Amino acid sequence: MDFKIRKRLGIITAECVLGMNIFRDIFAGVRDIVGGRSEATQKVLGDLRITVLNELRKEAYALDANVVVGVDLDYSEFSGGGKSMLFLVASGTAVIAEMQDTQ
């Protein structure tokens, strides 16, 4: 399936911050020491990604775009004072595109 971009509407962004509760922080710390995957942290990252992509869709919809191209996800962590927050920014270009017949 090929698409042709008819109109570029502009760059859009969405941001989301989620806190990791103390229990997840403790278990993630244990994983740092003994090794292995932290399923709790992976779940938080997955939830964060889903949330921010949904927010990006809302931004595109508000501009009447039907596609977002060139999506970039930037993760960061803020920590201190015994607290840990995960921050994610999604950005992309909102466009109006249409499907092309490839035959």
N, CA, C and O atoms as a GROMACS GRO file, in nm:
protein
  412
    1MET      N    1   0.084  -0.116   0.000
    1MET     CA    2   0.000   0.000   0.000
    1MET      C    3   0.090   0.124   0.000
    1MET      O    4   0.173   0.141   0.090
    2ASP      N    5   0.074   0.209  -0.100
    2ASP     CA    6   0.151   0.332  -0.110
    2ASP      C    7   0.061   0.452  -0.081
    2ASP      O    8  -0.058   0.451  -0.111
    3PHE      N    9   0.122   0.554  -0.022
    3PHE     CA   10   0.050   0.676   0.008
    3PHE      C   11   0.121   0.793  -0.057
    3PHE      O   12   0.244   0.794  -0.070
    4LYS      N   13   0.044   0.892  -0.096
    4LYS     CA   14   0.100   1.016  -0.148
    4LYS      C   15   0.059   1.128  -0.054
    4LYS      O   16  -0.058   1.144  -0.022
    5ILE      N   17   0.158   1.204  -0.010
    5ILE     CA   18   0.130   1.316   0.079
    5ILE      C   19   0.074   1.431  -0.005
    5ILE      O   20   0.139   1.478  -0.099
    6ARG      N   21  -0.045   1.474   0.031
    6ARG     CA   22  -0.110   1.584  -0.040
    6ARG      C   23  -0.080   1.719   0.024
    6ARG      O   24  -0.069   1.820  -0.045
    7LYS      N   25  -0.067   1.719   0.157
    7LYS     CA   26  -0.045   1.846   0.225
    7LYS      C   27   0.027   1.822   0.358
    7LYS      O   28  -0.013   1.735   0.436
    8ARG      N   29   0.131   1.898   0.383
    8ARG     CA   30   0.200   1.895   0.512
    8ARG      C   31   0.138   2.000   0.601
    8ARG      O   32   0.127   2.117   0.563
    9LEU      N   33   0.097   1.960   0.720
    9LEU     CA   34   0.030   2.051   0.811
    9LEU      C   35   0.122   2.106   0.919
    9LEU      O   36   0.090   2.207   0.982
   10GLY      N   37   0.234   2.042   0.941
   10GLY     CA   38   0.330   2.092   1.039
   10GLY      C   39   0.374   1.987   1.139
   10GLY      O   40   0.318   1.878   1.147
   11ILE      N   41   0.476   2.024   1.213
   11ILE     CA   42   0.530   1.936   1.317
   11ILE      C   43   0.439   1.942   1.439
   11ILE      O   44   0.396   2.049   1.481
   12ILE      N   45   0.412   1.825   1.494
   12ILE     CA   46   0.331   1.816   1.615
   12ILE      C   47   0.410   1.740   1.721
   12ILE      O   48   0.497   1.659   1.690
   13THR      N   49   0.377   1.766   1.848
   13THR     CA   50   0.443   1.698   1.958
   13THR      C   51   0.341   1.660   2.064
   13THR      O   52   0.232   1.717   2.073
   14ALA      N   53   0.379   1.562   2.144
   14ALA     CA   54   0.302   1.523   2.260
   14ALA      C   55   0.401   1.482   2.368
   14ALA      O   56   0.504   1.421   2.339
   15GLU      N   57   0.370   1.515   2.491
   15GLU     CA   58   0.457   1.485   2.603
   15GLU      C   59   0.379   1.409   2.710
   15GLU      O   60   0.259   1.429   2.728
   16CYS      N   61   0.450   1.324   2.781
   16CYS     CA   62   0.387   1.250   2.890
   16CYS      C   63   0.492   1.219   2.996
   16CYS      O   64   0.605   1.181   2.964
   17VAL      N   65   0.454   1.234   3.120
   17VAL     CA   66   0.542   1.202   3.232
   17VAL      C   67   0.468   1.103   3.322
   17VAL      O   68   0.352   1.126   3.358
   18LEU      N   69   0.535   0.995   3.357
   18LEU     CA   70   0.477   0.897   3.448
   18LEU      C   71   0.574   0.872   3.563
   18LEU      O   72   0.695   0.863   3.543
   19GLY      N   73   0.520   0.862   3.682
   19GLY     CA   74   0.601   0.829   3.797
   19GLY      C   75   0.607   0.679   3.816
   19GLY      O   76   0.509   0.608   3.797
   20MET      N   77   0.725   0.633   3.853
   20MET     CA   78   0.739   0.491   3.889
   20MET      C   79   0.726   0.484   4.040
   20MET      O   80   0.802   0.550   4.112
   21ASN      N   81   0.631   0.406   4.087
   21ASN     CA   82   0.612   0.402   4.231
   21ASN      C   83   0.732   0.340   4.302
   21ASN      O   84   0.818   0.278   4.238
   22ILE      N   85   0.738   0.356   4.430
   22ILE     CA   86   0.855   0.314   4.509
   22ILE      C   87   0.883   0.164   4.495
   22ILE      O   88   0.999   0.123   4.495
   23PHE      N   89   0.779   0.082   4.484
   23PHE     CA   90   0.801  -0.062   4.473
   23PHE      C   91   0.868  -0.097   4.342
   23PHE      O   92   0.959  -0.180   4.337
   24ARG      N   93   0.824  -0.033   4.234
   24ARG     CA   94   0.888  -0.057   4.105
   24ARG      C   95   1.032  -0.009   4.110
   24ARG      O   96   1.121  -0.075   4.056
   25ASP      N   97   1.056   0.106   4.173
   25ASP     CA   98   1.193   0.158   4.186
   25ASP      C   99   1.281   0.059   4.261
   25ASP      O  100   1.395   0.035   4.222
   26ILE      N  101   1.228   0.002   4.369
   26ILE     CA  102   1.306  -0.094   4.450
   26ILE      C  103   1.338  -0.217   4.366
   26ILE      O  104   1.453  -0.262   4.363
   27PHE      N  105   1.238  -0.273   4.298
   27PHE     CA  106   1.262  -0.393   4.218
   27PHE      C  107   1.355  -0.364   4.101
   27PHE      O  108   1.436  -0.450   4.065
   28ALA      N  109   1.345  -0.245   4.042
   28ALA     CA  110   1.437  -0.208   3.934
   28ALA      C  111   1.579  -0.199   3.989
   28ALA      O  112   1.674  -0.238   3.921
   29GLY      N  113   1.594  -0.149   4.112
   29GLY     CA  114   1.725  -0.142   4.175
   29GLY      C  115   1.784  -0.279   4.200
   29GLY      O  116   1.904  -0.300   4.182
   30VAL      N  117   1.701  -0.373   4.240
   30VAL     CA  118   1.745  -0.511   4.260
   30VAL      C  119   1.791  -0.570   4.127
   30VAL      O  120   1.893  -0.638   4.122
   31ARG      N  121   1.718  -0.544   4.020
   31ARG     CA  122   1.756  -0.593   3.888
   31ARG      C  123   1.889  -0.534   3.844
   31ARG      O  124   1.969  -0.601   3.778
   32ASP      N  125   1.914  -0.409   3.881
   32ASP     CA  126   2.043  -0.347   3.848
   32ASP      C  127   2.158  -0.424   3.912
   32ASP      O  128   2.265  -0.437   3.853
   33ILE      N  129   2.135  -0.476   4.032
   33ILE     CA  130   2.240  -0.546   4.106
   33ILE      C  131   2.256  -0.689   4.056
   33ILE      O  132   2.368  -0.733   4.031
   34VAL      N  133   2.144  -0.763   4.042
   34VAL     CA  134   2.152  -0.905   4.008
   34VAL      C  135   2.139  -0.932   3.858
   34VAL      O  136   2.164  -1.044   3.813
   35GLY      N  137   2.102  -0.833   3.783
   35GLY     CA  138   2.088  -0.850   3.638
   35GLY      C  139   1.950  -0.900   3.599
   35GLY      O  140   1.868  -0.932   3.685
   36GLY      N  141   1.926  -0.906   3.472
   36GLY     CA  142   1.797  -0.952   3.422
   36GLY      C  143   1.708  -0.838   3.381
   36GLY      O  144   1.743  -0.720   3.398
   37ARG      N  145   1.594  -0.873   3.327
   37ARG     CA  146   1.498  -0.775   3.278
   37ARG      C  147   1.406  -0.730   3.389
   37ARG      O  148   1.368  -0.808   3.476
   38SER      N  149   1.370  -0.604   3.385
   38SER     CA  150   1.275  -0.550   3.482
   38SER      C  151   1.140  -0.538   3.413
   38SER      O  152   1.114  -0.442   3.340
   39GLU      N  153   1.053  -0.635   3.438
   39GLU     CA  154   0.922  -0.635   3.375
   39GLU      C  155   0.840  -0.514   3.419
   39GLU      O  156   0.762  -0.461   3.341
   40ALA      N  157   0.856  -0.472   3.544
   40ALA     CA  158   0.782  -0.356   3.593
   40ALA      C  159   0.821  -0.230   3.515
   40ALA      O  160   0.734  -0.152   3.475
   41THR      N  161   0.949  -0.211   3.494
   41THR     CA  162   0.996  -0.095   3.420
   41THR      C  163   0.952  -0.104   3.274
   41THR      O  164   0.912  -0.004   3.216
   42GLN      N  165   0.961  -0.222   3.215
   42GLN     CA  166   0.917  -0.240   3.077
   42GLN      C  167   0.768  -0.208   3.062
   42GLN      O  168   0.728  -0.150   2.962
   43LYS      N  169   0.688  -0.247   3.160
   43LYS     CA  170   0.545  -0.217   3.156
   43LYS      C  171   0.521  -0.067   3.161
   43LYS      O  172   0.439  -0.014   3.086
   44VAL      N  173   0.592   0.002   3.249
   44VAL     CA  174   0.577   0.147   3.259
   44VAL      C  175   0.616   0.213   3.127
   44VAL      O  176   0.547   0.304   3.081
   45LEU      N  177   0.726   0.170   3.067
   45LEU     CA  178   0.769   0.227   2.939
   45LEU      C  179   0.667   0.200   2.829
   45LEU      O  180   0.640   0.289   2.748
   46GLY      N  181   0.611   0.081   2.826
   46GLY     CA  182   0.508   0.049   2.728
   46GLY      C  183   0.383   0.133   2.746
   46GLY      O  184   0.327   0.183   2.648
   47ASP      N  185   0.339   0.150   2.870
   47ASP     CA  186   0.222   0.233   2.899
   47ASP      C  187   0.249   0.379   2.859
   47ASP      O  188   0.161   0.446   2.803
   48LEU      N  189   0.368   0.425   2.887
   48LEU     CA  190   0.407   0.562   2.853
   48LEU      C  191   0.403   0.582   2.702
   48LEU      O  192   0.353   0.684   2.653
   49ARG      N  193   0.457   0.486   2.627
   49ARG     CA  194   0.459   0.495   2.480
   49ARG      C  195   0.317   0.498   2.424
   49ARG      O  196   0.288   0.580   2.337
   50ILE      N  197   0.230   0.410   2.471
   50ILE     CA  198   0.092   0.406   2.423
   50ILE      C  199   0.022   0.538   2.452
   50ILE      O  200  -0.048   0.591   2.365
   51THR      N  201   0.041   0.591   2.570
   51THR     CA  202  -0.023   0.717   2.608
   51THR      C  203   0.023   0.832   2.520
   51THR      O  204  -0.059   0.910   2.470
   52VAL      N  205   0.154   0.844   2.501
   52VAL     CA  206   0.204   0.958   2.424
   52VAL      C  207   0.167   0.946   2.276
   52VAL      O  208   0.143   1.048   2.210
   53LEU      N  209   0.163   0.825   2.221
   53LEU     CA  210   0.120   0.810   2.082
   53LEU      C  211  -0.028   0.842   2.065
   53LEU      O  212  -0.068   0.897   1.962
   54ASN      N  213  -0.109   0.808   2.164
   54ASN     CA  214  -0.251   0.848   2.160
   54ASN      C  215  -0.265   0.999   2.163
   54ASN      O  216  -0.348   1.056   2.093
   55GLU      N  217  -0.183   1.065   2.244
   55GLU     CA  218  -0.184   1.212   2.250
   55GLU      C  219  -0.139   1.272   2.117
   55GLU      O  220  -0.194   1.374   2.073
   56LEU      N  221  -0.041   1.210   2.052
   56LEU     CA  222   0.006   1.257   1.921
   56LEU      C  223  -0.107   1.244   1.818
   56LEU      O  224  -0.124   1.332   1.733
   57ARG      N  225  -0.182   1.135   1.825
   57ARG     CA  226  -0.297   1.117   1.734
   57ARG      C  227  -0.399   1.229   1.754
   57ARG      O  228  -0.454   1.281   1.656
   58LYS      N  229  -0.425   1.265   1.879
   58LYS     CA  230  -0.520   1.373   1.908
   58LYS      C  231  -0.472   1.505   1.847
   58LYS      O  232  -0.551   1.580   1.792
   59GLU      N  233  -0.342   1.532   1.858
   59GLU     CA  234  -0.286   1.654   1.800
   59GLU      C  235  -0.305   1.653   1.648
   59GLU      O  236  -0.342   1.756   1.590
   60ALA      N  237  -0.280   1.540   1.584
   60ALA     CA  238  -0.298   1.528   1.439
   60ALA      C  239  -0.444   1.547   1.401
   60ALA      O  240  -0.475   1.617   1.305
   61TYR      N  241  -0.532   1.485   1.475
   61TYR     CA  242  -0.675   1.494   1.448
   61TYR      C  243  -0.723   1.639   1.458
   61TYR      O  244  -0.807   1.683   1.378
   62ALA      N  245  -0.670   1.713   1.554
   62ALA     CA  246  -0.708   1.854   1.572
   62ALA      C  247  -0.671   1.939   1.450
   62ALA      O  248  -0.732   2.043   1.426
   63LEU      N  249  -0.572   1.894   1.375
   63LEU     CA  250  -0.531   1.965   1.253
   63LEU      C  251  -0.596   1.908   1.127
   63LEU      O  252  -0.565   1.951   1.016
   64ASP      N  253  -0.685   1.811   1.144
   64ASP     CA  254  -0.749   1.739   1.033
   64ASP      C  255  -0.651   1.654   0.953
   64ASP      O  256  -0.676   1.626   0.836
   65ALA      N  257  -0.542   1.614   1.013
   65ALA     CA  258  -0.446   1.524   0.947
   65ALA      C  259  -0.501   1.382   0.954
   65ALA      O  260  -0.575   1.347   1.045
   66ASN      N  261  -0.462   1.302   0.856
   66ASN     CA  262  -0.501   1.161   0.861
   66ASN      C  263  -0.380   1.069   0.876
   66ASN      O  264  -0.395   0.947   0.886
   67VAL      N  265  -0.259   1.127   0.878
   67VAL     CA  266  -0.136   1.050   0.894
   67VAL      C  267  -0.033   1.136   0.968
   67VAL      O  268  -0.030   1.259   0.953
   68VAL      N  269   0.050   1.069   1.048
   68VAL     CA  270   0.167   1.135   1.106
   68VAL      C  271   0.289   1.059   1.056
   68VAL      O  272   0.299   0.938   1.074
   69VAL      N  273   0.382   1.130   0.993
   69VAL     CA  274   0.502   1.066   0.939
   69VAL      C  275   0.624   1.112   1.017
   69VAL      O  276   0.624   1.217   1.081
   70GLY      N  277   0.729   1.030   1.010
   70GLY     CA  278   0.856   1.064   1.075
   70GLY      C  279   0.844   1.074   1.225
   70GLY      O  280   0.901   1.166   1.286
   71VAL      N  281   0.773   0.982   1.288
   71VAL     CA  282   0.753   0.986   1.432
   71VAL      C  283   0.883   0.954   1.504
   71VAL      O  284   0.951   0.857   1.470
   72ASP      N  285   0.916   1.035   1.602
   72ASP     CA  286   1.036   1.018   1.684
   72ASP      C  287   0.994   1.011   1.830
   72ASP      O  288   0.914   1.093   1.876
   73LEU      N  289   1.048   0.915   1.904
   73LEU     CA  290   1.022   0.902   2.047
   73LEU      C  291   1.151   0.927   2.124
   73LEU      O  292   1.252   0.863   2.099
   74ASP      N  293   1.146   1.022   2.217
   74ASP     CA  294   1.262   1.054   2.300
   74ASP      C  295   1.228   1.029   2.446
   74ASP      O  296   1.141   1.095   2.503
   75TYR      N  297   1.298   0.931   2.507
   75TYR     CA  298   1.277   0.897   2.648
   75TYR      C  299   1.380   0.967   2.734
   75TYR      O  300   1.494   0.986   2.694
   76SER      N  301   1.338   1.004   2.856
   76SER     CA  302   1.429   1.061   2.955
   76SER      C  303   1.381   1.019   3.093
   76SER      O  304   1.267   0.977   3.111
   77GLU      N  305   1.470   1.030   3.188
   77GLU     CA  306   1.434   1.001   3.327
   77GLU      C  307   1.476   1.119   3.414
   77GLU      O  308   1.586   1.172   3.402
   78PHE      N  309   1.384   1.157   3.501
   78PHE     CA  310   1.415   1.256   3.603
   78PHE      C  311   1.415   1.182   3.735
   78PHE      O  312   1.320   1.112   3.766
   79SER      N  313   1.520   1.197   3.812
   79SER     CA  314   1.522   1.131   3.942
   79SER      C  315   1.593   1.220   4.043
   79SER      O  316   1.674   1.306   4.008
   80GLY      N  317   1.559   1.197   4.166
   80GLY     CA  318   1.619   1.271   4.276
   80GLY      C  319   1.524   1.272   4.394
   80GLY      O  320   1.403   1.260   4.377
   81GLY      N  321   1.579   1.286   4.510
   81GLY     CA  322   1.497   1.288   4.629
   81GLY      C  323   1.418   1.161   4.651
   81GLY      O  324   1.310   1.162   4.711
   82GLY      N  325   1.472   1.050   4.601
   82GLY     CA  326   1.404   0.922   4.619
   82GLY      C  327   1.288   0.900   4.524
   82GLY      O  328   1.212   0.804   4.539
   83LYS      N  329   1.273   0.988   4.425
   83LYS     CA  330   1.163   0.974   4.329
   83LYS      C  331   1.219   0.957   4.189
   83LYS      O  332   1.327   1.006   4.158
   84SER      N  333   1.142   0.888   4.106
   84SER     CA  334   1.183   0.864   3.968
   84SER      C  335   1.064   0.888   3.876
   84SER      O  336   0.956   0.833   3.896
   85MET      N  337   1.086   0.970   3.774
   85MET     CA  338   0.982   1.001   3.677
   85MET      C  339   1.036   0.969   3.538
   85MET      O  340   1.150   1.002   3.506
   86LEU      N  341   0.953   0.905   3.457
   86LEU     CA  342   0.989   0.879   3.318
   86LEU      C  343   0.917   0.980   3.230
   86LEU      O  344   0.798   1.005   3.248
   87PHE      N  345   0.989   1.038   3.136
   87PHE     CA  346   0.939   1.144   3.050
   87PHE      C  347   0.956   1.098   2.906
   87PHE      O  348   1.062   1.049   2.867
   88LEU      N  349   0.852   1.116   2.826
   88LEU     CA  350   0.859   1.078   2.685
   88LEU      C  351   0.798   1.188   2.600
   88LEU      O  352   0.689   1.237   2.628
   89VAL      N  353   0.871   1.225   2.495
   89VAL     CA  354   0.821   1.321   2.396
   89VAL      C  355   0.810   1.249   2.263
   89VAL      O  356   0.905   1.184   2.219
   90ALA      N  357   0.696   1.261   2.199
   90ALA     CA  358   0.676   1.209   2.064
   90ALA      C  359   0.659   1.327   1.971
   90ALA      O  360   0.589   1.423   2.004
   91SER      N  361   0.723   1.321   1.856
   91SER     CA  362   0.705   1.427   1.757
   91SER      C  363   0.697   1.364   1.619
   91SER      O  364   0.744   1.253   1.596
   92GLY      N  365   0.637   1.436   1.530
   92GLY     CA  366   0.623   1.390   1.392
   92GLY      C  367   0.562   1.500   1.308
   92GLY      O  368   0.532   1.608   1.359
   93THR      N  369   0.543   1.473   1.182
   93THR     CA  370   0.483   1.570   1.090
   93THR      C  371   0.342   1.525   1.056
   93THR      O  372   0.321   1.415   1.005
   94ALA      N  373   0.244   1.611   1.086
   94ALA     CA  374   0.106   1.583   1.053
   94ALA      C  375   0.085   1.613   0.904
   94ALA      O  376   0.124   1.719   0.856
   95VAL      N  377   0.023   1.519   0.833
   95VAL     CA  378  -0.001   1.536   0.690
   95VAL      C  379  -0.140   1.488   0.653
   95VAL      O  380  -0.205   1.414   0.726
   96ILE      N  381  -0.182   1.532   0.535
   96ILE     CA  382  -0.300   1.475   0.471
   96ILE      C  383  -0.245   1.390   0.357
   96ILE      O  384  -0.176   1.440   0.269
   97ALA      N  385  -0.278   1.262   0.360
   97ALA     CA  386  -0.227   1.169   0.259
   97ALA      C  387  -0.343   1.090   0.201
   97ALA      O  388  -0.450   1.078   0.261
   98GLU      N  389  -0.318   1.035   0.083
   98GLU     CA  390  -0.418   0.949   0.022
   98GLU      C  391  -0.351   0.825  -0.032
   98GLU      O  392  -0.233   0.826  -0.068
   99MET      N  393  -0.428   0.717  -0.035
   99MET     CA  394  -0.377   0.590  -0.083
   99MET      C  395  -0.361   0.595  -0.236
   99MET      O  396  -0.446   0.649  -0.306
  100GLN      N  397  -0.251   0.538  -0.284
  100GLN     CA  398  -0.223   0.534  -0.427
  100GLN      C  399  -0.244   0.393  -0.479
  100GLN      O  400  -0.211   0.296  -0.411
  101ASP      N  401  -0.298   0.383  -0.598
  101ASP     CA  402  -0.313   0.254  -0.663
  101ASP      C  403  -0.177   0.217  -0.724
  101ASP      O  404  -0.125   0.292  -0.806
  102THR      N  405  -0.120   0.104  -0.684
  102THR     CA  406   0.014   0.065  -0.728
  102THR      C  407   0.011  -0.028  -0.848
  102THR      O  408   0.116  -0.077  -0.891
  103GLN      N  409  -0.104  -0.053  -0.902
  103GLN     CA  410  -0.112  -0.147  -1.016
  103GLN      C  411  -0.103  -0.075  -1.147
  103GLN      O  412  -0.108  -0.139  -1.252
   0.00000   0.00000   0.00000
